Amino acid sequence: MNERPTPSEETETPEHGAREAGEGDSPEDRGGADLPSGEHDVPVAESAGEAGGSGEAPPHEEAPRKPTYIERLEAELADKDRTLREYIDAYKSAVADMNAAKERLRRDQDKTLQRERASFLREVLDVMDNLDRCVDGVRRTGNVESIVHGLELVQHAFVEKLRALGVERVEAQGARFDPRVHEAIGTVPVRAPEQDQVVFHEARPGYLMGAEVLRPAQVIVGALAEG
């Protein structure tokens, strides 16, 4: 007696197996069978281009990088610092030159003053020689008139030496009082108005050298009496 095979024992047909194998599979598991044609066929070269599309050029073709803002500031600061140092060096050099010039000028002035002193002393030595001769003559003769005459010669010689140096004696006796060249050390009462502020006596002579007053003349001046 022939037995009928049970459903579990029935041989699965190829179509049924294929359907069961395909159930529950995603399109990716099935190798993209459900995608439209052409969407999954990407060329290898194009994909490689997308994978490396960072925009960076090969190292040997890299363009020179422009300075950043900070680098530009650092460069400007270095340039200004260099310029400042140049100014400082120039200032130091100018100060050194000025100090050297001052020192040379001081030495020249000292030399000039020394020469002027020597010249003046040579002139004074001549007067000293005359005084020595006057004293020697007094000792030999003892004549008063000779003494006076000798002293007058010395005085005249000394005045001439001063005049040669540009020194002049202030005119005081009988002149109107001039506070620029006269120094009043006393007064004498006078009755006549024209004698008021007139020098009556010169106590010590004064001297001028050009427009400069070496010393004023000490004088006694007339003062108009009251009443």
Buried (B, 14 or more C-beta within 10 A) or exposed (E): EEEEEEEEEEEEEEEEEEEEEEEEEEEEEEEBEEEEEEEEEEEEEEEEEEEEEEEEEEEEEEEEEEEEEEEEEEEEEEEEEEEEEEEEEEEEEEEEEEEEEEEEEEEEEEEEEEEEEEEEEEBEEEBEEBBEEBBEBBEEEEEEEBBEEBBEBBEEBBBEBBEEEEBBBBBBEEBEBBEEBBBBEEBEEBEEEEBBBBBBBBEEBBBBEEEEBEEBBBBBBBBBEEE
